[in-house]
Amino acid sequence: MAVSGRVISLAVQAALASATGRSCGYGAAPLVADKPTGNTIPYCVLYPLGTAPMDGPPFGDADADAKVLVQVTSIGSTAEQAEWMADKVRTTLLGRTVNSGFATPITPTGFAVMGRELDKSDGISVVSGVYSYVERFALHVTTPGS
């Protein structure tokens, strides 16, 4: 089965909310009812940026691997708060154990995340008193049996 960007995004969103202890919206600010902290600042927002085939069988092949790009925007009411949230996001997505495995699992149903990297970091900006810290991550994903 081809890699499903939506399934990967939902798994990343769940990992971010769980590991950071803050809510993570999917394409928009979290809702009041979102766990664990609703729309209380600081929070982050996940934006799917697309999926591209990696080396191996053709994209869409049952054993295809893919590079999935996601943007995570950390939101705060101060620059320090936005940077604090961005640090938690980076630690969640890139932090390692002493055995060099990833400290926070990302477990998309039907897929395996083989690698992760910071693709781009735009740093902090402010608009109308709301601070944001934008980062883009690349996830290397495979299907079972690949």
HELIX and SHEET records of a PDB file:
HELIX    1   1 GLY A    5  THR A   20  1                                  16    
HELIX    2   2 ALA A   79  LEU A   94  1                                  16    
SHEET    1   A 5 CYS A  24  TYR A  26  0                                        
SHEET    2   A 5 TYR A  43  PRO A  53  1                                        
SHEET    3   A 5 ALA A  66  GLY A  76 -1                                        
SHEET    4   A 5 VAL A 130  THR A 142 -1                                        
SHEET    5   A 5 ALA A 112  VAL A 127 -1                                        
END                                                                             
